[in-house]
Amino acid sequence: MKHAMPKLELYHYPLRACSHVTFNALEEAGLDYDDHAVDIRQPDRSVEHLQVNPEGKVPVLVVWPAPLGWSTG
Ligand SMILES: N[C@@H](CCC(=O)N[C@@H](CS)C(=O)NCC(=O)O)C(=O)O
């Protein structure tokens, strides 16, 4: 039986190395994901970002329908 691929979402900041591991892993695996680039130099975070990581940090990799929390970099 084939399992459906979960929906992936990545919140990341492209200009900082701490997001690169997660970003590169998704890219190299060729996985489809919703890309949410976050400018961490700005104080505001989206409601959606804060729902998956109340600290508003990046990277956050969400695997729906069961959010796994956030990546450690
Ligand atoms: N890897 C740690 C640290 C993440 C972290 O500190 N990310 C920084 C960027 S490298 C960040 O989001 N800074 C923005 C902020 O603190 O508002 C975690 O996943 O909790």
The ligand as an SDF file (V2000), in Angstrom:
LIG
                    3D

 20 19  0  0  0  0  0  0  0  0999 V2000
   18.6510   25.9030   15.7680 N   0  0  0  0  0  0  0  0  0  0  0  0
   18.0360   26.5480   16.8780 C   0  0  0  0  0  0  0  0  0  0  0  0
   18.2580   28.0420   16.7720 C   0  0  0  0  0  0  0  0  0  0  0  0
   17.4560   28.7080   15.7060 C   0  0  0  0  0  0  0  0  0  0  0  0
   17.8250   30.1610   15.6340 C   0  0  0  0  0  0  0  0  0  0  0  0
   18.3130   30.7460   16.6140 O   0  0  0  0  0  0  0  0  0  0  0  0
   17.6000   30.7540   14.4630 N   0  0  0  0  0  0  0  0  0  0  0  0
   17.9180   32.1500   14.2830 C   0  0  0  0  0  0  0  0  0  0  0  0
   18.5660   32.3500   12.9250 C   0  0  0  0  0  0  0  0  0  0  0  0
   20.0920   31.4880   12.7940 S   0  0  0  0  0  0  0  0  0  0  0  0
   16.6500   32.9760   14.2780 C   0  0  0  0  0  0  0  0  0  0  0  0
   15.5900   32.5160   13.8870 O   0  0  0  0  0  0  0  0  0  0  0  0
   16.7790   34.2360   14.6920 N   0  0  0  0  0  0  0  0  0  0  0  0
   15.6830   35.1580   14.6270 C   0  0  0  0  0  0  0  0  0  0  0  0
   15.0870   35.4830   15.9440 C   0  0  0  0  0  0  0  0  0  0  0  0
   15.5880   34.9990   16.9760 O   0  0  0  0  0  0  0  0  0  0  0  0
   14.1040   36.2350   15.9390 O   0  0  0  0  0  0  0  0  0  0  0  0
   16.5600   26.1910   16.9410 C   0  0  0  0  0  0  0  0  0  0  0  0
   16.0590   25.5720   15.9920 O   0  0  0  0  0  0  0  0  0  0  0  0
   15.9060   26.5100   17.9340 O   0  0  0  0  0  0  0  0  0  0  0  0
  1  2  1  0
  2  3  1  0
  2 18  1  0
  3  4  1  0
  4  5  1  0
  5  6  2  0
  5  7  1  0
  7  8  1  0
  8  9  1  0
  8 11  1  0
  9 10  1  0
 11 12  2  0
 11 13  1  0
 13 14  1  0
 14 15  1  0
 15 16  2  0
 15 17  1  0
 18 19  2  0
 18 20  1  0
M  END
$$$$
